Amino acid sequence: MLTLNIDCEVQLDRVVTFKLPETVRPGQHELVVILEEDRPARSKAGSNAQALMQFAGSVAAFQPVDGVEYQRKMRADMLMNEQSSSVIEGLGCQTLNLK
């Protein structure tokens, strides 16, 4: 699924034309059009940060996660992996990246 945010002005004939990215393969697709009629026009240099902030703290899967603690664990895991690789290479062994 591909999400495109396109700002456009609807003329009196109510025809809107736009070109899809090259990554969209030719063939049958379903397009869903959502019109936000009551919002002010967004400048091209604008940001959608405020729109995204409405979801802050509302994703149930992330509520029990402490973001700072999660980052600390990720850094510690990366450090351990780097140290383990150094020890293995010091023994003359080769490592394989299986990711």
N, C-alpha and C positions, 0 to 999 in steps of 0.2 A: 504494500500500500504506500502511496506517495501523497504527501500533504503539501499543497501549494497555497500560499497566502498571496492573493493578487488584489491590489487596490486598483479600482477602475471607476470611471465615471459612466453612468448609464445615460445614454442620450434619449431623445424623444422616441426613437424607433425601437428602443429597448433591446438592441442587438449588441452583444459583447463578444469580441473575438480575441483569442489569445493563442500563442504558440506554446505547445508543450515542450519540455526538455527532450534532448536526444535520447535520454535513458528510457523514455516511454516507448515500448514496442508497439508497432502497428497491430491492430486487431481489435476485438471487442473488449470494451472496458465499461465500467460503471462510474459515472461522475456524480458527485453529490455537491450541490451548490447551496451554500448558506449565505443569506443576505443579512447583514447587520444594518438595518435602516436607521436606527436611533443613535449611532455613534458618530462623533465628529471625524472629519477626514484626518488621516494620519500622514505626517510628513514622511518623505522618503528616508530621511536621516533618523526617523523616530525609532523607538524601541518597543517591543511588546512585553517589557519587563513587568509593567503594571498588570497587564492581562494575565501573565503567568503567576503573579503573586496571589491571585485569588485562590490558587490551588495549594499554597504553602500550608503544610501541616495537615492537609486533607487526604493524602494518600495513605490509606490504612497500613499498607505493607511497610512503609517507612517510619511509622510512628514509634515503634519500639527501638529504633536505631538511633544511637547517639553519634552524630556525624563526626565529632572530634575524636571520639574513641575509635570509631571505624577507621579514620585516617591514620591514627597512631598504630593500629594493628596492621594496616596495609604496609606502612613504612617499616615496621619491625619485621614483617614477613619478607619484604624485599631485601632488607639487610641480612637476614638469616640466609636467604637464597644466594646472595652475593658471597657471603663468607663461606658457605658450603661449596660453592663453585671454586673458590680460591683454594680451598683445602684439597679438593678432588684434583684440580689441575696441578697442584704442588706435588701430588703423588704420581704424576705422570699419566693419569687417566683422562679419557676424553668424556665430555658430557654431551648428551643429546637433548635438544629442545623439543619436547613432545607436544607443545601447544599448537 
